[in-house]
Amino acid sequence: MQSAAGIADQARPLFGGALSAVVPHSATDISDLREIPDNQEVFAHAHTDQSLIVELVEYQGRVADQDAARYHFEDIAGSNKALEPGAFEVTSLTALPKSEVCLSECSSAWMLIGTQRVSKFNEEARNTVTLHLGLLRLPQFSTDVLITFNDPQSISPDSSSAAALGTLKEPWTVQDFQRMLQTLTLHNPGLFG
């Protein structure tokens, strides 16, 4: 694949090379800065407050495919302490044709767009973040793969993120997120035990 700049994108190894995907430009691997749970790969944009997370979570067999992305979105809202009325909203849910994703092992693929009002580092200030969630379901491995693109839309002046507002340089786009979602590839099923 080629990026918008015409440069050939390289797939980046994830989870010790068991998976790979094209990760956008200016991505900082957060595991180089702090400890990250073993079931996550976390990347932050070098110049914005955007982040991308690849997460392996338990397959939710009791949740129908068409409801699973919303289930995980609401679970993330709970983790973000954004469950009160008006703190989160789903604006779009789309099934992705399997022909559009490299992870041929998935039984279904979904893309959800929503917003959450979240605080960073347990601050009182809340920021409005558009959350793009990709879900790739792998029931044969008892795993749901989530790719989450956190794209802040409104930063509270009292947030620690407000300092980064003046440095918005080449932010990631929805196309960057979609490229990562579509290029996720499994190389070693032993990852799932």
CORMO-V464498 format. One line per field, one symbol per residue. phi: phi as a letter, one per 30 degrees, with the letter a starting at -180 (. if undefined). burial: 1 if it has 24 or more other ideal C-beta (glycine too) atoms within 12 Angstrom, else 0. A space follows every 10 residues. Layout:
phi = ???
burial = ???
This chain:
phi = .cdedidddc dcdbhijdbb adcdehdcdd ddcadbedcb bbbcddbbcd bbbcbcbddc ddcdedcddd edddddeddd hbcdeidbac cabbdcdedc bddddddabb bcbabbcbcc hhdddcccbd ccccbccbdd chbcccbccc becbcddddd ddddedcdch ddcddddddd ddcebccbdd ecj
burial = 0000000010 0101100111 1111111010 0000000001 1111100111 1111111111 0010100111 1111111001 0100000111 0010110000 1110111111 1111111101 0000011111 1111111100 1011111111 1110110010 1000000000 1100011111 1111110000 100
